[in-house]
Every structure is written in C-alpha cells, then in structure tokens.
C-alpha cells in the first residue's frame, strides 16, 4: 500500500458519504447512463445542487461523463467502482437487510466486475460447493479432483486458470442475496464460458444479463439450477 492510499481512501469515502451522492451512485449501479436532471430527481435535490454533487463524483474518479453535443450522460467510471459499491451495499444490507425493490433482472443475474452475481451467481456457487466440486473459505478456495473433472467437461481448465496471475478463486459477498458468489479467476472463467455457450447474453444498458432459453436448460441439466425457481423466489 502506498503512502497516499489512506488519503485516497478518505477522499473516495468523503465523496460517497453524502446521502444525495450515494443515491446518485445507487441509481447508476445497474450500469446504465442517466442525465443530470434524472439523477437530480433520484437524489431528491435541485438541479444546481445535483450538478455540484456530480462534479465531485467525477473529480473523485467515481463517475464518468459521455457527451454527445449538448447532451451529457453520467455513468460509473469503471467496473472497479461497481465492485466497490457492491461491497458497500453488502455491508449495508448486513446491518439492515432490505426487501428487494430494484429491477428483478438485476437481482436474477448480473455481472460483478467480470464474474456472475445475483441469484444465479449465488446458486451456481452453492451447487458447486454442495456437489463437492468447490471448497470456499474466508481466505480463498480450491477446486477438488472431482471439481476439476466437472469443470473440464464444461470447458474450463482449472489448472490453467490457477496458473494465471490473478487470485484463483474467492468468495464475494452478494449484496442482493447476502450470500457469497464465486469471484477471482475461476469466477471469471465460469462467466466467460456461460457467455460463450450462449447461455447468457449481455444487455447494452447495464450489468444485468439475460438468461437465454438454451441457458435455462443448460443450467438445469449441468448444474441443477432452475432459473424459473430463482425468478419465483
């Protein structure tokens, strides 16, 4: 950690730590873009006040601006910001677990950085653990011998993933489900394989992903995960 890290952390925390700014970030959490007047309404503040908050969030590196002529639309600056918000929301919901009031598609299946989150991400993680293919702990995780064979059949070489530079696998607390989903290199490989198989498709307007009909069949047949049951939960 560099000497400037504590000051940088404090700056980011101060930028987030105002209710109106937190509301703005939450409104953009799904990955879409919004105009300043829309974000002012989400934050419950006047347009001039919203402009000041937006400028502060941009200066802190939390938001970015896409401009087309006179039209400016704001979005989260990077996947790392989305991951930060995911972690903060997970901590917040531990203190006061809320009922879900957001987009059901975002809760069902979304990306958290480059791995799967939401009901689907949690369900896949839990079934991998329950089947004895994956062991997750507080400090990381490992794939069992049976898990390596299972993943190979799915098209994932766990040894190759483990040889990469990033952390092999870890638990990432899911803020909407308040249970962990799989992150790290293995989580990214699992997500990538689901997209490659056409089980999931990305949406152009956010982090929610669509489960295709082929995907619903595949998740049930391969992992024993019923997407219909997740939607009904």
Buried (B, 14 or more C-beta within 10 A) or exposed (E): EEEEEEEEEEBBEEBBEBEBBBBBBBBBBBBBBBEBEBBBBBBEBEEEEBBEBBEBBBEBBBBBBEEEEEEEBBBBBEBEBBBBBBBBBBEEBEEEEEEEEEEEBBBBBBBBBBBBBBBBBBBBBBBBBEBEBBBBEEEEBBBBEEBBEBBEEBEBEBEEBBEEEEBBBBBBBBBBBBBBBBBBBBBBBBBBBBBEBEBBEEBEEBBBBEBBEEBBEBBBEBBEBBBEEBBEE
